[in-house]
């Protein structure tokens, strides 16, 4: 994380390296076959054409080589702080990334993650644009596979950027807007991060999570702004 701060980069992970072994590992053939049995008319014809042209195999082969960058859309999620920020000892970086930055930097899209049982089958039956051609539909299927997870992960409220390859992408420094420390972030770590950010960036706000005095268990943390001097 420190190197990402110093260099102003985001890391796009290859789908096989994600912590959930089911993530981005949807059996597209099986989902399309299920969707065909539930569909009629032009949508059914489109799904049959995708299978007959062998486009699913191309999508399935390409997916492991793509890059996914994952974010939470909700800062005050205590479960996320506990699971992904070393039991509240870490930090959360808040970015504002304009849409205009995406395409020139080979970042293809941003999308919120959809949480559902059999999410691809549901999307194919109910939401796939039946007027797309087979090639266009296969691109939309790729996007969906990269942004669909089981309901068990819905607490994450995740959004994703994705591109055709994994690895680091450099960001303009003014995209970083806020650094938030956890309940248990060590003071030495706070001082180090404040020093790095204050040296390398401008106009970044520093905040920390504090326990909610109105919650018996303190599971609803709130934010307090930190002085930097």
Secondary structure, 3 states (H helix, E strand, C coil): CHHHHHHCEEEEECHHHCCCCCCCCCCHHHHHHHHHHHCCHHHHHHHHHHHHCCHHHHHHHHHCCCEEEEEECCCCCHHHHHHHCCCCCCEEEEECCCCHHHHHCCEEEEEECEECCCHHHHHHHHCCCCCCCHHHHHHHHHHHHHCEECHHHHHHCEEEEEECCCEEEECCHHHEEEEEECCCCCHHHHHHHHHHHHHHCCCCEEEEEECCCCCCCCCCCEEEECCCC
